[in-house]
Amino acid sequence: MDRDGGARRRAPAGFGGAYELTEETPVYVISVAAQLSGLHPQTLRQYDRLGLVSPDRTAGRGRRYSARDIELLRQVQQLSQDEGINLAGIKRIIELENQVAALQSRVAELSAALDGAAAAMRQREAQVHASYRRDLVPYEDVRQASALVVWRPKRPE
C-alpha cells in the first residue's frame, strides 16, 4: 500500500518501469463501474452529464472511473435513496464537501508555513541574543533608583 491508501503494483516483466495504482487512478470502464457501484450504466452517464461524478476520458472519449469515483457514486446513491435528497441538492453537498476539503488543505499549508516562520523567528532571536556583548554592564542611574519621597498628610483646617 502506498501512503494514499492505494495499492502499489509492479509493471509486467519487460515493461520499462513501475507504475502505481491509487484510489484516483482511472481504470474502470463504465460497465465495471456500474457493477461495482450497483447502478445502471445509463445512470452513470446521467450523473456525468449533471456533473455529479466526472470520470476521466480516454483518447476515444470513453469514460474511465477511479475507485474514488465509484465511492462517490455509492454516496450519491445513498443520499438519493436513503436520505431522499434530490440530485441538485446532492451536487451542492458534493461541491461543499470539496470546498471544505480544499480549505482544510489550505489551512494545513498555512499552519505549516506559520510554524516554519515561527521557528525561523525563534532561531533569529536566539542569534541576536547570542551576539550581545558580555563585557558590558548595564548602567543604572543611582540617583533615580534611590530617590526617597517623604509624604506628609495634609492637616485639617
C-alpha positions as CSV (number, residue, x, y, z in Angstrom):
1,M,0.0,0.0,0.0
2,D,1.2,3.5,-0.7
3,R,0.8,6.5,1.6
4,D,-2.5,7.5,0.0
5,G,-4.1,4.1,0.7
6,G,-4.0,2.9,-2.9
7,A,-2.5,-0.4,-3.9
8,R,1.0,-0.3,-5.3
9,R,1.6,-2.5,-8.3
10,R,4.6,-3.5,-10.4
11,A,4.6,-3.4,-14.1
12,P,4.6,-6.7,-16.0
13,A,8.0,-8.2,-16.9
14,G,9.5,-6.5,-19.9
15,F,7.8,-3.2,-19.2
16,G,10.1,-0.2,-18.8
17,G,9.3,0.8,-15.2
18,A,6.9,0.5,-12.3
19,Y,3.5,2.2,-12.1
20,E,1.2,2.9,-9.2
21,L,-2.5,2.4,-8.8
22,T,-4.1,4.8,-6.4
23,E,-7.7,5.4,-5.5
24,E,-7.6,8.2,-8.0
25,T,-6.3,6.2,-10.9
26,P,-9.0,5.9,-13.6
27,V,-9.1,2.2,-14.6
28,Y,-12.7,1.1,-14.6
29,V,-14.8,1.2,-17.8
30,I,-18.4,2.2,-17.4
31,S,-19.8,-1.3,-17.2
32,V,-17.4,-2.3,-14.4
33,A,-18.0,0.9,-12.6
34,A,-21.8,0.4,-12.8
35,Q,-21.5,-3.1,-11.5
36,L,-19.2,-2.0,-8.6
37,S,-21.5,0.9,-7.6
38,G,-24.7,-1.0,-8.1
39,L,-26.1,1.4,-10.6
40,H,-27.1,1.2,-14.2
41,P,-24.6,2.4,-16.8
42,Q,-27.2,4.9,-18.0
43,T,-27.4,6.3,-14.5
44,L,-23.7,6.8,-14.5
45,R,-23.9,8.7,-17.8
46,Q,-26.7,10.9,-16.4
47,Y,-24.6,11.7,-13.3
48,D,-21.7,12.6,-15.6
49,R,-23.9,14.9,-17.6
50,L,-25.2,16.6,-14.4
51,G,-21.6,17.0,-13.1
52,L,-22.2,14.8,-10.0
53,V,-19.3,12.5,-11.0
54,S,-16.7,13.4,-13.6
55,P,-14.8,10.4,-14.7
56,D,-11.6,10.8,-16.8
57,R,-11.8,10.2,-20.6
58,T,-9.7,8.1,-22.9
59,A,-8.4,9.4,-26.2
60,G,-11.5,7.9,-27.8
61,R,-13.8,9.7,-25.3
62,G,-14.6,6.6,-23.3
63,R,-15.2,7.1,-19.6
64,R,-12.7,5.7,-17.0
65,Y,-13.7,5.6,-13.4
66,S,-11.4,5.5,-10.4
67,A,-12.1,3.9,-7.0
68,R,-12.8,7.3,-5.6
69,D,-15.4,7.9,-8.4
70,I,-17.1,4.6,-7.5
71,E,-17.2,5.6,-3.8
72,L,-18.7,8.9,-4.9
73,L,-21.3,7.1,-7.0
74,R,-22.2,5.0,-3.9
75,Q,-22.5,8.2,-1.8
76,V,-24.8,9.8,-4.4
77,Q,-27.0,6.7,-4.4
78,Q,-27.1,6.6,-0.6
79,L,-28.0,10.3,-0.4
80,S,-30.7,9.9,-3.1
81,Q,-32.3,6.7,-2.0
82,D,-31.8,6.6,1.8
83,E,-31.9,10.3,2.6
84,G,-34.3,11.4,-0.1
85,I,-32.1,14.3,-1.4
86,N,-32.7,15.4,-5.0
87,L,-29.8,15.4,-7.4
88,A,-29.4,19.2,-7.3
89,G,-29.0,19.0,-3.5
90,I,-26.6,16.2,-3.8
91,K,-24.5,18.2,-6.3
92,R,-24.4,21.1,-3.9
93,I,-23.4,18.8,-1.0
94,I,-20.6,17.4,-3.1
95,E,-19.4,20.9,-4.0
96,L,-19.4,22.0,-0.4
97,E,-17.6,18.9,0.7
98,N,-14.9,19.5,-1.9
99,Q,-14.7,23.1,-0.9
100,V,-14.3,22.1,2.8
101,A,-11.5,19.6,1.8
102,A,-9.7,22.3,-0.2
103,L,-10.0,24.8,2.7
104,Q,-8.7,22.2,5.2
105,S,-5.8,21.6,2.9
106,R,-5.1,25.3,2.7
107,V,-5.3,25.7,6.5
108,A,-2.8,22.9,6.9
109,E,-0.4,24.6,4.4
110,L,-0.7,27.9,6.2
111,S,-0.3,26.3,9.6
112,A,2.9,24.6,8.4
113,A,4.1,27.9,6.9
114,L,3.3,29.7,10.2
115,D,5.2,27.0,12.2
116,G,8.2,27.4,9.9
117,A,8.2,31.2,10.2
118,A,7.9,31.0,14.0
119,A,10.8,28.6,14.1
120,A,12.9,30.9,11.9
121,M,12.0,33.9,14.1
122,R,13.0,32.0,17.3
123,Q,16.3,31.0,15.6
124,R,17.0,34.6,14.6
125,E,16.1,35.8,18.0
126,A,18.5,33.3,19.6
127,Q,21.2,34.6,17.2
128,V,20.6,38.2,18.2
129,H,20.8,37.3,21.9
130,A,23.9,35.3,21.3
131,S,25.5,38.3,19.7
132,Y,25.2,40.5,22.8
133,R,28.5,41.7,24.3
134,R,29.0,40.2,27.7
135,D,31.8,42.6,28.8
136,L,29.4,45.5,29.2
137,V,27.4,46.1,32.4
138,P,24.0,47.8,32.2
139,Y,24.1,51.3,33.6
140,E,21.6,52.3,36.3
141,D,21.3,55.9,37.4
142,V,21.8,55.5,41.2
143,R,20.2,58.9,42.0
144,Q,16.9,57.9,40.4
145,A,16.9,54.4,41.7
146,S,17.4,55.5,45.3
147,A,15.2,58.6,45.4
148,L,13.2,59.0,48.6
149,V,9.9,60.9,48.8
150,V,8.5,61.9,52.2
151,W,4.8,62.0,52.4
152,R,3.1,64.2,54.9
153,P,-0.6,64.2,55.2
154,K,-2.4,67.5,54.8
155,R,-3.6,68.9,58.1
156,P,-7.2,69.6,58.5
157,E,-8.0,73.3,58.8
